[in-house]
Amino acid sequence: MGKFLYGILKTARPRQWLKNIAVGTAVLFTGQIFTDKLLITFWAFLAFCLFSSSGYFINDILDAERDRKHPFKKFRPIASGRLSVPVALFVSFLCLIIGLSISFQLGKPFLLISISFILLQYAYSFFLKHISVIDILTITTAYFLRVYAGEAATGYHISIWLALAVLSLALFLAIGKRRAELTLIQGYAGVVPKDTRETLSHYSEKLLDTYTAMFANSTFITYAFYTFLEKPIIKGFFFRGYGEFSEPLADRKWMMVTIPFVLFGIMRYMQLIYEGKGESPEQLLTKDLPLLTTVLLWGFTVFIVIYGIGG
C-alpha cells in the first residue's frame, strides 16, 4: 500500500506545485496579504495544484513509451509499470472534479480561467508539446494564466510592467528548461534527443542560447521598469503616523533594492542550465542553496518594502 500511495504522490508531482504560488502575485503586490483575500488566494492555489496534478497523470500516461527511453524519466511510476493506467486516470479525474468544485465557488472569472488552464494542459499533453516553439509558448501561457487566476479570484490587478516581467520570466524558465534538457540528453551515450522529446530535434544549442539571452534581458529590464515606475500602493507600517517626515522617504523607489536579487537569480539559473541542471526549475529552487537563498531574500525584501515601507 505504501508503494502504491507513493506512486500516486510521485506522479502528482507536489514539488511542481511551487509554480502555482504565482496565483498569489496579485494579493502580494497589491498590498492585500493581510485581508480576507489571502484565504481566497489559498483556495485558488489549491485548485491549481489539483489541476496541475490531473494534467501530470494524463501527461505521464501519454508519454510512458518515450519516458522509458529517458535516463531519469524511465523511473516514473507509470513508465516503470508501478502505477497502472486505470488508477492514474481515476486519480486524474478525481483531482479535476475537486479542483472545478473549488473554482466554481471562487466566481465565474476564476472558473473560466481554470477551464482555460485545464484545456491548455490537455492540449499540451496530446499535441502542442510536439510542435517546436509552440511547446515553449504553451508552458509560458500556463504560467501567465496562474497569475491572472489570482487576479480573477481576488479582484485586484497587478501593473502592466509586473505582468510583462512575469511573462518574460515564464519564457526564460521555459526556454531554460529545454536548454538544460538538451544538455542533459547529449551527455548520455546512445540516447537520441528526439526519442525522449520530439521538439528537441528542432532546437539547436545556438538557437536556445539566443532565446535564453533574449528573455533573461527582458526579464531584468521589465522588472527594473516595474520597480521604478510603480507608485506606492499602501502606506507602510514603518512610516505610519510620522506626518510630513514620512512622505519624502515613502515616495522613494524602494522596490529597486530588490533588483540585485533578481539579477543574481537570473545569472545563477543560467549557470545551472548550462551545466545541465535546469530541466526542472522547481527542483532547482528546492535543491540549489544559492538560488533558494536568493529567492527567499527577494521575497522577504519585497514584503518589507510593500508592507513595511510602502513602496
Secondary structure, DSSP 8 states (H G I E B T S, - for coil): -HHHHHHHHHHH-GGGGGGGGGGGHHHHHTT-TTSTHHHHHHHHHHHHHHHHHHHHHHHHHHTHHHHTTSTTGGGSHHHHTSS-HHHHHHHHHHHHHHHHHHHHHT-HHHHHHHHHHHHHHHHHHHTGGGSTTHHHHHHHHHHHHHHHHHHHHH-----HHHHHHHHHHHHHHHHHHHHHHHHHHHTSTT--HHHH-GGGGG--HHHHHHHHHHHHHHHHHHHHHHHHH----S--GGGTT-GGGHHHHHTS-GGGGGHHHHHHHHHHHHHHHHTT--S-HHHHHHH-HHHHHHHHHHHHHHHIIIIII--
